[in-house]
Amino acid sequence: MDNELILKNNLQKLRKEKKLSQDELAKMVGTTRQTIISIEKSVFNPSAKLALLLCIALEVSFEEIFYF
């Protein structure tokens, strides 16, 4: 494929709307602050399980956080 699909996200915006720190969100979903930072910067794509946990923690749908 010539065009690589890059998963983008609104994680930082949604996290801040809920007034959560990166560390607080990380603890809620069972990961590290560094992982949250990497996802927010689109350096790391979360597993399906972690993506679902982020949706639950932020009370939003997958499409509200992640997009192409």
Z-matrix of the N, CA and C atoms (Angstrom, degrees):
N
C 1 1.454
C 2 1.525 1 109.20
N 3 1.309 2 116.05 1 136.27
C 4 1.453 3 120.72 2 177.66
C 5 1.529 4 111.69 3 -77.83
N 6 1.313 5 115.94 4 -36.62
C 7 1.470 6 120.72 5 -178.52
C 8 1.520 7 109.32 6 -101.83
N 9 1.314 8 115.66 7 110.48
C 10 1.453 9 120.39 8 178.19
C 11 1.526 10 109.13 9 -81.45
N 12 1.332 11 116.43 10 131.54
C 13 1.460 12 120.52 11 177.36
C 14 1.525 13 108.81 12 -77.80
N 15 1.298 14 115.60 13 126.33
C 16 1.461 15 120.94 14 179.37
C 17 1.526 16 108.17 15 -114.52
N 18 1.317 17 115.63 16 120.52
C 19 1.456 18 120.83 17 179.61
C 20 1.523 19 108.98 18 -75.26
N 21 1.323 20 116.17 19 119.24
C 22 1.467 21 122.04 20 178.19
C 23 1.521 22 108.01 21 -105.63
N 24 1.338 23 116.35 22 168.84
C 25 1.461 24 117.51 23 -178.65
C 26 1.526 25 112.77 24 -152.55
N 27 1.320 26 113.72 25 161.34
C 28 1.465 27 123.53 26 175.67
C 29 1.528 28 110.19 27 -110.80
N 30 1.309 29 116.85 28 25.94
C 31 1.462 30 120.37 29 -172.55
C 32 1.520 31 112.55 30 -59.49
N 33 1.317 32 117.90 31 -47.17
C 34 1.465 33 120.29 32 -177.89
C 35 1.523 34 111.13 33 -60.92
N 36 1.316 35 117.39 34 -44.88
C 37 1.474 36 121.97 35 179.96
C 38 1.529 37 110.41 36 -61.11
N 39 1.326 38 116.64 37 -47.92
C 40 1.463 39 120.64 38 -178.03
C 41 1.528 40 111.55 39 -67.37
N 42 1.331 41 116.77 40 -37.77
C 43 1.461 42 120.67 41 177.81
C 44 1.524 43 110.80 42 -62.73
N 45 1.330 44 116.02 43 -44.00
C 46 1.466 45 120.31 44 -179.93
C 47 1.520 46 111.39 45 -67.15
N 48 1.334 47 117.64 46 -35.54
C 49 1.471 48 120.47 47 176.78
C 50 1.525 49 111.22 48 -61.02
N 51 1.329 50 116.39 49 -32.84
C 52 1.470 51 121.24 50 178.07
C 53 1.524 52 111.84 51 -86.78
N 54 1.353 53 116.16 52 2.19
C 55 1.462 54 122.26 53 179.38
C 56 1.531 55 112.12 54 57.65
N 57 1.329 56 115.27 55 42.94
C 58 1.457 57 121.91 56 178.58
C 59 1.525 58 109.62 57 -108.79
N 60 1.311 59 116.23 58 140.34
C 61 1.463 60 119.84 59 172.70
C 62 1.534 61 107.61 60 -80.74
N 63 1.320 62 116.01 61 166.04
C 64 1.461 63 119.87 62 176.44
C 65 1.523 64 109.94 63 -60.90
N 66 1.315 65 116.93 64 -39.47
C 67 1.458 66 121.45 65 -179.92
C 68 1.527 67 111.44 66 -66.03
N 69 1.319 68 117.17 67 -42.42
C 70 1.476 69 120.60 68 179.14
C 71 1.522 70 110.72 69 -62.26
N 72 1.328 71 116.78 70 -45.42
C 73 1.468 72 120.09 71 179.52
C 74 1.530 73 110.00 72 -64.15
N 75 1.314 74 116.50 73 -42.69
C 76 1.465 75 120.39 74 179.31
C 77 1.530 76 111.03 75 -57.93
N 78 1.312 77 116.80 76 -44.47
C 79 1.469 78 120.39 77 179.26
C 80 1.521 79 111.31 78 -65.10
N 81 1.320 80 117.23 79 -36.50
C 82 1.466 81 121.01 80 179.90
C 83 1.526 82 111.81 81 -63.38
N 84 1.329 83 116.63 82 -33.94
C 85 1.468 84 120.27 83 -175.29
C 86 1.531 85 112.92 84 -106.30
N 87 1.326 86 116.96 85 3.57
C 88 1.457 87 120.33 86 175.08
C 89 1.516 88 115.16 87 75.18
N 90 1.320 89 116.21 88 39.12
C 91 1.461 90 120.18 89 177.69
C 92 1.525 91 108.95 90 -135.71
N 93 1.311 92 117.07 91 -167.03
C 94 1.464 93 120.78 92 -178.13
C 95 1.525 94 110.94 93 -106.01
N 96 1.301 95 115.06 94 160.92
C 97 1.467 96 121.39 95 175.70
C 98 1.526 97 109.95 96 -59.46
N 99 1.325 98 116.80 97 -38.57
C 100 1.460 99 120.77 98 -179.82
C 101 1.526 100 111.67 99 -61.94
N 102 1.330 101 117.26 100 -36.00
C 103 1.463 102 120.92 101 177.48
C 104 1.524 103 110.18 102 -66.24
N 105 1.321 104 117.36 103 -43.31
C 106 1.469 105 120.99 104 178.06
C 107 1.527 106 109.58 105 -61.05
N 108 1.322 107 117.72 106 -43.70
C 109 1.468 108 121.58 107 177.89
C 110 1.523 109 110.31 108 -59.18
N 111 1.327 110 116.79 109 -45.62
C 112 1.465 111 121.30 110 -178.90
C 113 1.524 112 112.19 111 -63.86
N 114 1.316 113 116.76 112 -38.02
C 115 1.468 114 119.80 113 177.48
C 116 1.524 115 109.77 114 -67.73
N 117 1.333 116 117.13 115 -46.63
C 118 1.461 117 120.69 116 -179.55
C 119 1.523 118 112.03 117 -58.94
N 120 1.327 119 117.84 118 -34.14
C 121 1.466 120 121.92 119 -179.97
C 122 1.532 121 112.19 120 -87.83
N 123 1.343 122 116.95 121 4.36
C 124 1.471 123 123.06 122 -178.06
C 125 1.524 124 112.87 123 58.38
N 126 1.338 125 115.74 124 31.01
C 127 1.464 126 121.42 125 175.83
C 128 1.526 127 109.30 126 -87.57
N 129 1.324 128 115.97 127 -28.27
C 130 1.463 129 122.69 128 -175.11
C 131 1.520 130 108.84 129 -132.65
N 132 1.334 131 116.71 130 134.41
C 133 1.457 132 121.86 131 173.94
C 134 1.522 133 108.11 132 -98.71
N 135 1.320 134 117.29 133 126.84
C 136 1.462 135 119.98 134 -177.27
C 137 1.523 136 111.75 135 -70.80
N 138 1.315 137 114.99 136 157.59
C 139 1.462 138 120.28 137 172.34
C 140 1.522 139 108.33 138 -66.12
N 141 1.310 140 116.42 139 166.02
C 142 1.467 141 120.42 140 177.52
C 143 1.528 142 110.28 141 -59.04
N 144 1.332 143 116.42 142 -40.53
C 145 1.470 144 120.71 143 -179.77
C 146 1.529 145 111.22 144 -63.25
N 147 1.333 146 117.08 145 -46.62
C 148 1.462 147 120.13 146 -179.85
C 149 1.523 148 110.66 147 -65.92
N 150 1.319 149 117.47 148 -39.79
C 151 1.470 150 120.55 149 177.76
C 152 1.527 151 110.43 150 -60.15
N 153 1.320 152 116.79 151 -42.91
C 154 1.470 153 121.19 152 178.63
C 155 1.527 154 110.67 153 -64.40
N 156 1.325 155 117.35 154 -42.38
C 157 1.468 156 120.70 155 178.47
C 158 1.530 157 111.31 156 -63.12
N 159 1.329 158 117.18 157 -38.05
C 160 1.470 159 120.38 158 176.51
C 161 1.524 160 110.37 159 -63.65
N 162 1.323 161 117.22 160 -41.47
C 163 1.467 162 120.99 161 178.10
C 164 1.527 163 110.83 162 -61.34
N 165 1.313 164 116.32 163 -44.00
C 166 1.463 165 120.76 164 179.63
C 167 1.527 166 110.55 165 -65.02
N 168 1.323 167 116.76 166 -46.18
C 169 1.463 168 120.90 167 -178.14
C 170 1.522 169 112.14 168 -62.57
N 171 1.329 170 116.56 169 -37.79
C 172 1.468 171 120.72 170 -177.91
C 173 1.526 172 112.73 171 -93.34
N 174 1.333 173 116.23 172 -3.74
C 175 1.464 174 123.08 173 178.86
C 176 1.527 175 112.01 174 57.08
N 177 1.334 176 114.93 175 47.87
C 178 1.467 177 121.37 176 178.51
C 179 1.520 178 108.86 177 -137.12
N 180 1.329 179 116.15 178 166.86
C 181 1.459 180 120.66 179 177.17
C 182 1.522 181 110.23 180 -82.22
N 183 1.310 182 115.35 181 163.59
C 184 1.465 183 121.09 182 178.20
C 185 1.530 184 110.59 183 -55.72
N 186 1.334 185 116.35 184 -43.57
C 187 1.466 186 121.35 185 -177.40
C 188 1.524 187 113.36 186 -65.87
N 189 1.331 188 116.90 187 -23.07
C 190 1.458 189 120.25 188 177.49
C 191 1.533 190 111.16 189 -75.03
N 192 1.320 191 116.86 190 -25.84
C 193 1.473 192 119.74 191 178.98
C 194 1.523 193 110.89 192 -95.40
N 195 1.327 194 116.64 193 -49.36
C 196 1.460 195 121.16 194 -170.92
C 197 1.523 196 112.05 195 -110.42
N 198 1.318 197 116.14 196 143.51
C 199 1.467 198 122.10 197 177.73
C 200 1.520 199 109.38 198 -157.24
N 201 1.347 200 115.54 199 165.62
C 202 1.477 201 121.50 200 176.84
C 203 1.505 202 109.45 201 -105.45
